[in-house]
């Protein structure tokens, strides 16, 4: 009986070693592909980084603990910094820097995914195959125009979660995504970033300005604006969490645990 158990233990040990070797080879191959892809775009590559993850805390970042960013790509798109990295075996993330930051967070994710874990974000409603959440429902409602509706329908399914944090716009993709998905991800994060330009900017970045000429939309001023300057059909209340959602849009009011 002893030889039997000894043989079984040896087989288990060999099997575990083989699995570890395959996992190591898979990770190494993934890193080689990411490095090759980075070079094809003129980007830089680093095997890992422990510093960049401190920049973000929402979206898929809120679901992971103390992890390391691996297979990190650093580059620029239209003069703005961009990062592509893996969160261990959780997801691949693309982060694009924004010229003008905003304190309003918009989270756009595929239906069926868990809702955001943050306690300061509420459900606005559904746009096609995606659910929209925001920390400011009134500002997010203005951002969800026809262009956003088209984008929500045409964005690739590989972009599972899209969100923004102050000076960054991010998307997360499956860890198994490859070169074509990374290319799609770069285009998608640029498009989403452009659509979020209508969000109210951080006031310190635009001293004395309450409007952006290129946006064509009113921004949230530091004090309540006179009623005559508000868009037609809106009351004189300042931007905030409004409960008068458009027809067909469900809004969660003040609670993250229940939906109406």
PyMOL commands that set and color helices and strands:
alter all, ss='L'
color gray80, all
select helices_A, chain A and resi 2-40+52-55+59-63+137-143+146-154+179-198+203-205+227-229
alter helices_A, ss='H'
color red, helices_A
select strands_A, chain A and resi 44-49+69-77+80-87+91-102+106-110+122-127+130-134+161-173
alter strands_A, ss='S'
color yellow, strands_A
deselect
rebuild
show_as cartoon
